[in-house]
Amino acid sequence: MTTIELEARKAMLVKEILTDINSEEMLDKLAGYLKRLKKTATGSHAAPCQYTRDEMESILLEREKDAHFYTQEQVKNEMKNLIASWK
């Protein structure tokens, strides 16, 4: 689903809520359901790894030393070669 499609569906949902929710009771139920849905979708726990900017920089520098990285140009060339092999 593209971002535009997602935004359109969200707008349709908001429009439906605005037109069809006629009581405070329905609104409270909807709000409660949304809270429960968000908890199950994201988990009720904080993200397991939260690094500071300095920690991320040191991790990235360490990984650059230890691992092989491809440049964007290398990836483009590899993809061109792969596609050419399919023909």
C-alpha positions as CSV (number, residue, x, y, z in Angstrom):
1,M,0.0,0.0,0.0
2,T,1.4,3.4,-1.0
3,T,1.5,6.3,1.3
4,I,-1.2,8.1,-0.7
5,E,-3.5,5.1,-0.4
6,L,-2.8,4.8,3.3
7,E,-3.6,8.5,3.8
8,A,-6.8,8.2,1.7
9,R,-8.0,5.2,3.9
10,K,-7.2,7.1,7.1
11,A,-9.2,10.1,5.8
12,M,-12.1,7.8,4.9
13,L,-12.0,6.4,8.4
14,V,-12.0,9.8,10.0
15,K,-14.9,10.9,7.8
16,E,-16.8,7.8,8.8
17,I,-16.2,8.5,12.5
18,L,-17.3,12.1,12.1
19,T,-20.5,11.2,10.4
20,D,-21.5,7.9,12.2
21,I,-20.4,8.4,15.8
22,N,-23.4,10.1,17.4
23,S,-22.9,9.5,21.1
24,E,-20.3,9.9,23.8
25,E,-20.7,6.3,24.7
26,M,-19.8,5.2,21.1
27,L,-16.9,7.6,21.1
28,D,-15.5,6.2,24.4
29,K,-15.8,2.7,23.1
30,L,-14.0,3.6,19.9
31,A,-11.2,5.4,21.8
32,G,-10.8,2.4,24.1
33,Y,-10.7,0.0,21.2
34,L,-8.1,2.2,19.4
35,K,-5.9,2.2,22.6
36,R,-6.1,-1.6,22.8
37,L,-5.3,-2.0,19.1
38,K,-2.3,0.3,19.3
39,K,-1.0,-1.6,22.3
40,T,-1.2,-4.9,20.5
41,A,0.3,-3.5,17.3
42,T,3.3,-1.9,18.9
43,G,3.5,-4.0,22.1
44,S,3.1,-2.4,25.5
45,H,6.8,-2.3,26.1
46,A,9.4,0.3,25.1
47,A,11.6,-0.5,22.1
48,P,14.3,-3.0,23.2
49,C,17.2,-1.0,21.9
50,Q,17.4,2.7,22.1
51,Y,20.8,4.1,21.4
52,T,22.1,7.7,21.8
53,R,23.6,9.3,18.7
54,D,27.1,8.8,20.0
55,E,26.4,5.1,20.6
56,M,25.0,4.7,17.1
57,E,28.1,6.4,15.6
58,S,30.5,4.2,17.5
59,I,28.5,1.1,16.5
60,L,28.5,2.1,12.8
61,L,32.2,2.8,12.8
62,E,32.9,-0.5,14.4
63,R,30.8,-2.4,11.9
64,E,32.4,-0.5,9.0
65,K,35.8,-1.9,10.2
66,D,34.5,-5.4,10.6
67,A,32.2,-5.9,7.6
68,H,32.2,-5.5,3.9
69,F,29.9,-2.8,2.5
70,Y,28.7,-2.1,-1.0
71,T,28.6,1.4,-2.4
72,Q,25.4,2.5,-4.3
73,E,27.3,2.3,-7.5
74,Q,28.4,-1.3,-6.8
75,V,24.8,-2.3,-6.1
76,K,23.6,-0.6,-9.3
77,N,26.2,-2.5,-11.3
78,E,25.3,-5.8,-9.6
79,M,21.6,-5.3,-10.3
80,K,22.4,-4.4,-14.0
81,N,24.4,-7.6,-14.3
82,L,21.7,-9.7,-12.7
83,I,19.0,-8.3,-14.9
84,A,21.2,-8.7,-18.0
85,S,21.7,-12.4,-17.1
86,W,17.9,-12.9,-17.1
87,K,17.7,-12.0,-20.8
